[in-house]
Amino acid sequence: MDPTHQSSRLAAKFHLRQSVAALSLLRISATRLHRLGRRVNKAICRASDSHMLRNLRALFFLFSASVAFAQQPLSSASVTPKFSPIAEEKMTVSSVHVDGPYIAMTFDDGPNEKLTPKLLDLLAQHHIHATFFVLGENAVEHPEILKRAVQEGHEIGNHSWSHPNLAKVSEDTVRSQIRRTEELITSVIGSRPTLFRPPYGSLTAHQKHFIHNELGYEIVLWEVDPLDWKRPGPNVVTSRIMKETRPGSIILAHDIHAQTIEAMPATFTELENKGFKFVTVTELLKLRTAAPAPKAGEGPVMSPTPASAPSPSG
């Protein structure tokens, strides 16, 4: 064989092996692919064997396609995490299954200088422990009310600093709203809050995950909402709570509305008369049990229904 022809074939084989090895690297850059492509093209020009020529041309086509693919940006769908509805549901709690008549009263948006102390007096009269989801901007003005609440056996939860709709703000804003309030509560009562209630009950799936997993909060919504923020009157507030409450319910109310405070004496008395026992949210979560399995011929036991819609003042 002519030495020049043999040298050309050997050179082509050498470049072919190099090219195949290069293709096996999944993360090779577009620039390197271009360079290798030019080398393959040169080998094509030198090759005289028709079979090898066809192989090299096919390989060059693969290089061209690889370069085009490498230059395409990743779509947002390929990098955006997706969370299943079941996973999201486990990140929040609105009620629990319990073996007993236990319920949790919760009050949002305080403390209020005049109304919250009145509510604390009523709770003390009925020997009820409740959970207060406070706003940082209110708590910073009335730290003595937070101290009193804790001294009397109540629980303090985080409700953000200024009550924005967190689903509509940046992640940095969410973190600031939560951390700022957390630091204030910790400095006042000496312990870090572990419960968080989002304003309006509104969070994105991503926010639920990092608030629960990274910031370490139990995200607490509600099952019973008397819509007391609409100020329908004390009797209506009481009636709605009585109609919707069942064992394991988390009840939403607000200690910033006078009508709500006026409704509480009758509400507490009627709930007690029905045999309900009041606990804090954390105590309620410790009491939860697995829902019983369905009996033969029956459908599955449904989990407690979460809040159907966020309260505009939640």
DAMO-V619844 format. One record per residue. N is the residue number from 0. RES is the residue in one small letter. PHI is phi in radians with two decimals (NA if undefined). OMEGA is omega in radians with two decimals (none if undefined). Layout:
((N | RES | PHI | OMEGA) (N | RES | PHI | OMEGA))
This chain:
((0 | m | NA | 3.13) (1 | d | -1.04 | -3.09) (2 | p | -0.97 | -3.12) (3 | t | -1.18 | 3.14) (4 | h | -1.14 | 3.12) (5 | q | -1.11 | 3.12) (6 | s | -1.10 | 3.13) (7 | s | -1.14 | -3.14) (8 | r | -1.15 | 3.12) (9 | l | -1.10 | 3.12) (10 | a | -1.12 | 3.14) (11 | a | -1.13 | 3.11) (12 | k | -1.07 | -3.13) (13 | f | -1.08 | 3.14) (14 | h | -1.18 | 3.12) (15 | l | -1.10 | 3.13) (16 | r | -1.09 | 3.12) (17 | q | -1.09 | -3.09) (18 | s | -1.19 | 3.12) (19 | v | -1.09 | 3.11) (20 | a | -1.09 | -3.13) (21 | a | -1.13 | -3.13) (22 | l | -1.14 | -3.12) (23 | s | -1.27 | 3.12) (24 | l | -1.50 | -3.02) (25 | l | -1.22 | -3.05) (26 | r | -1.89 | -3.13) (27 | i | -1.15 | -3.07) (28 | s | -1.36 | 3.12) (29 | a | -1.10 | -3.14) (30 | t | -1.11 | 3.13) (31 | r | -1.16 | 3.09) (32 | l | -1.08 | 3.11) (33 | h | -1.04 | -3.11) (34 | r | -1.09 | 3.13) (35 | l | -1.14 | 3.10) (36 | g | -1.06 | 3.13) (37 | r | -1.14 | 3.13) (38 | r | -1.16 | 3.09) (39 | v | -1.09 | -3.14) (40 | n | -1.07 | 3.10) (41 | k | -1.12 | 3.13) (42 | a | -1.10 | 3.10) (43 | i | -1.08 | -3.12) (44 | c | -1.13 | -3.09) (45 | r | -1.53 | -3.03) (46 | a | -1.30 | 3.10) (47 | s | -2.00 | 3.13) (48 | d | -1.27 | -3.03) (49 | s | -1.15 | -3.14) (50 | h | -1.13 | 3.12) (51 | m | -1.13 | 3.14) (52 | l | -1.08 | 3.12) (53 | r | -1.13 | 3.14) (54 | n | -1.10 | -3.12) (55 | l | -1.17 | 3.11) (56 | r | -1.14 | 3.09) (57 | a | -1.12 | 3.12) (58 | l | -1.14 | 3.12) (59 | f | -1.12 | 3.09) (60 | f | -1.11 | 3.11) (61 | l | -1.11 | 3.09) (62 | f | -1.06 | -3.12) (63 | s | -1.07 | 3.13) (64 | a | -1.15 | 3.14) (65 | s | -1.13 | 3.12) (66 | v | -1.08 | -3.14) (67 | a | -1.07 | 3.13) (68 | f | -1.18 | -3.11) (69 | a | -1.12 | -3.11) (70 | q | -1.48 | -3.12) (71 | q | -1.40 | 3.08) (72 | p | -1.25 | 3.09) (73 | l | -1.20 | 3.11) (74 | s | -1.27 | -3.13) (75 | s | -1.08 | -3.12) (76 | a | -1.15 | -3.08) (77 | s | -1.39 | -3.09) (78 | v | -2.04 | -3.14) (79 | t | -1.49 | -3.13) (80 | p | -1.17 | 3.09) (81 | k | -2.00 | -3.10) (82 | f | -2.03 | -3.12) (83 | s | -1.29 | 3.09) (84 | p | -0.99 | 3.14) (85 | i | -1.15 | 3.13) (86 | a | -1.10 | 3.13) (87 | e | -1.12 | -3.11) (88 | e | -1.07 | -3.13) (89 | k | -1.25 | 3.14) (90 | m | -1.40 | -3.10) (91 | t | -2.21 | 3.09) (92 | v | -2.41 | 3.09) (93 | s | -2.13 | 3.06) (94 | s | -2.92 | 3.14) (95 | v | -2.41 | 3.02) (96 | h | -1.52 | -3.14) (97 | v | -2.32 | 3.04) (98 | d | -1.68 | -3.11) (99 | g | 2.62 | -3.03) (100 | p | -1.51 | -3.03) (101 | y | -1.58 | 3.10) (102 | i | -2.44 | 3.13) (103 | a | -2.20 | 3.02) (104 | m | -1.55 | 3.11) (105 | t | -2.25 | -3.12) (106 | f | -2.27 | -3.05) (107 | d | -1.88 | 2.87) (108 | d | 1.40 | 3.11) (109 | g | -1.44 | 0.02) (110 | p | -1.42 | 3.06) (111 | n | -1.81 | -3.01) (112 | e | -0.98 | -3.07) (113 | k | -1.76 | -3.00) (114 | l | -1.38 | -3.10) (115 | t | -1.10 | 3.06) (116 | p | -1.05 | 3.08) (117 | k | -1.10 | 3.12) (118 | l | -1.13 | 3.11) (119 | l | -1.07 | 3.09) (120 | d | -1.09 | 3.14) (121 | l | -1.12 | 3.13) (122 | l | -1.08 | 3.13) (123 | a | -1.14 | 3.13) (124 | q | -1.09 | -3.11) (125 | h | -1.71 | -3.14) (126 | h | 0.97 | -3.12) (127 | i | -1.90 | 3.00) (128 | h | -1.83 | -3.08) (129 | a | -2.13 | 3.09) (130 | t | -2.07 | -3.14) (131 | f | -1.87 | 3.04) (132 | f | -1.68 | -2.96) (133 | v | -1.73 | 3.01) (134 | l | -1.60 | -3.13) (135 | g | -1.04 | -3.09) (136 | e | -1.17 | 3.06) (137 | n | -1.55 | -3.12) (138 | a | -1.13 | -3.12) (139 | v | -1.16 | 3.12) (140 | e | -1.48 | -3.05) (141 | h | -2.38 | -3.12) (142 | p | -1.11 | -3.12) (143 | e | -1.14 | 3.12) (144 | i | -1.25 | 3.08) (145 | l | -1.09 | -3.14) (146 | k | -1.08 | 3.13) (147 | r | -1.10 | -3.12) (148 | a | -1.01 | -3.13) (149 | v | -1.18 | 3.13) (150 | q | -1.07 | -3.12) (151 | e | -1.64 | 3.01) (152 | g | 1.65 | -3.14) (153 | h | -1.57 | -3.08) (154 | e | -1.96 | 3.14) (155 | i | -1.95 | 3.08) (156 | g | -2.03 | -3.10) (157 | n | -1.60 | -3.13) (158 | h | -2.19 | -3.11) (159 | s | 1.47 | -3.12) (160 | w | -1.49 | -2.99) (161 | s | -2.27 | 3.04) (162 | h | 1.14 | 3.01) (163 | p | -1.46 | 2.98) (164 | n | -1.39 | -3.00) (165 | l | -1.14 | 3.14) (166 | a | -1.18 | -3.08) (167 | k | -1.96 | -3.13) (168 | v | -2.13 | -3.09) (169 | s | -1.27 | 3.12) (170 | e | -1.11 | 3.11) (171 | d | -1.07 | 3.12) (172 | t | -1.16 | 3.11) (173 | v | -1.05 | -3.13) (174 | r | -1.05 | -3.13) (175 | s | -1.12 | 3.14) (176 | q | -1.04 | -3.10) (177 | i | -1.36 | -3.07) (178 | r | -1.13 | -3.12) (179 | r | -1.08 | 3.12) (180 | t | -1.20 | 3.11) (181 | e | -1.03 | -3.12) (182 | e | -1.10 | 3.12) (183 | l | -1.14 | -3.13) (184 | i | -1.02 | -3.13) (185 | t | -1.06 | -3.12) (186 | s | -1.20 | -3.09) (187 | v | -1.48 | -3.02) (188 | i | -1.81 | 3.06) (189 | g | 1.48 | 3.08) (190 | s | -2.55 | -3.09) (191 | r | -1.43 | 3.06) (192 | p | -1.20 | 3.14) (193 | t | -2.05 | 3.13) (194 | l | -1.95 | 3.09) (195 | f | -2.30 | 3.03) (196 | r | -2.05 | -3.14) (197 | p | -1.23 | 3.04) (198 | p | -0.94 | -3.11) (199 | y | 1.14 | -3.07) (200 | g | 1.16 | -2.95) (201 | s | -1.89 | 3.06) (202 | l | -2.59 | 2.99) (203 | t | -1.42 | 3.11) (204 | a | -1.05 | 3.14) (205 | h | -1.10 | 3.14) (206 | q | -1.10 | 3.10) (207 | k | -1.01 | -3.09) (208 | h | -1.18 | -3.07) (209 | f | -1.37 | 3.07) (210 | i | -1.19 | -3.14) (211 | h | -1.34 | -3.00) (212 | n | -1.46 | -3.07) (213 | e | -1.61 | -3.11) (214 | l | -1.47 | 3.01) (215 | g | 1.38 | -3.13) (216 | y | -1.85 | 2.88) (217 | e | -1.47 | -3.10) (218 | i | -1.58 | -3.00) (219 | v | -1.91 | 3.03) (220 | l | -1.81 | -3.12) (221 | w | -2.78 | 3.06) (222 | e | -1.89 | -3.09) (223 | v | -1.91 | 3.14) (224 | d | -2.27 | -3.13) (225 | p | -1.37 | -3.12) (226 | l | 0.98 | -3.11) (227 | d | -1.17 | 3.11) (228 | w | -1.14 | 3.08) (229 | k | -1.44 | -3.14) (230 | r | 0.95 | -3.11) (231 | p | -1.39 | -3.09) (232 | g | 1.94 | -3.09) (233 | p | -0.98 | -3.10) (234 | n | -1.12 | 3.14) (235 | v | -1.19 | 3.11) (236 | v | -1.03 | 3.13) (237 | t | -1.08 | -3.11) (238 | s | -1.06 | -3.13) (239 | r | -1.15 | 3.13) (240 | i | -1.13 | -3.13) (241 | m | -1.13 | -3.09) (242 | k | -1.22 | -2.98) (243 | e | -1.74 | -3.02) (244 | t | -1.34 | 3.08) (245 | r | -2.52 | 3.11) (246 | p | -0.95 | -3.14) (247 | g | 1.59 | -3.10) (248 | s | -1.25 | 2.92) (249 | i | -1.88 | -3.02) (250 | i | -1.80 | 3.13) (251 | l | -1.71 | 2.99) (252 | a | -2.67 | -3.07) (253 | h | -2.31 | -3.14) (254 | d | -1.61 | 3.10) (255 | i | -2.06 | -3.14) (256 | h | -2.04 | -3.10) (257 | a | -1.07 | -3.12) (258 | q | -1.11 | 3.11) (259 | t | -1.14 | 3.13) (260 | i | -1.11 | 3.12) (261 | e | -1.13 | -3.11) (262 | a | -1.39 | -2.99) (263 | m | -1.19 | 3.13) (264 | p | -0.98 | 3.13) (265 | a | -1.19 | -3.14) (266 | t | -1.09 | -3.13) (267 | f | -1.07 | -3.09) (268 | t | -1.11 | -3.11) (269 | e | -1.19 | 3.09) (270 | l | -1.14 | 3.10) (271 | e | -1.12 | 3.14) (272 | n | -1.13 | 3.10) (273 | k | -1.48 | 3.06) (274 | g | 1.64 | -3.13) (275 | f | -1.28 | 3.09) (276 | k | -2.06 | -3.05) (277 | f | -1.62 | 3.07) (278 | v | -2.42 | 3.04) (279 | t | -1.31 | 3.14) (280 | v | -1.08 | 3.14) (281 | t | -1.06 | 3.09) (282 | e | -1.13 | 3.13) (283 | l | -1.11 | 3.14) (284 | l | -1.12 | 3.11) (285 | k | -1.25 | -3.12) (286 | l | -1.56 | -3.04) (287 | r | -1.18 | 3.13) (288 | t | -2.26 | 3.11) (289 | a | -1.22 | 3.09) (290 | a | -1.14 | -3.12) (291 | p | -1.14 | 3.10) (292 | a | -1.20 | 3.14) (293 | p | -1.15 | 3.09) (294 | k | -1.34 | -3.14) (295 | a | -1.00 | 3.12) (296 | g | 1.52 | 3.13) (297 | e | -1.82 | 3.08) (298 | g | -1.32 | 3.14) (299 | p | -1.15 | 3.08) (300 | v | -1.31 | -3.09) (301 | m | -1.35 | 3.07) (302 | s | -1.28 | 3.14) (303 | p | -0.95 | -3.09) (304 | t | -1.31 | 3.11) (305 | p | -1.28 | 3.10) (306 | a | -0.95 | -3.05) (307 | s | -1.23 | 3.14) (308 | a | -2.72 | -3.13) (309 | p | -1.18 | 3.07) (310 | s | -1.33 | 3.12) (311 | p | -1.01 | 3.11) (312 | s | -2.14 | -3.07) (313 | g | -1.15 | none))
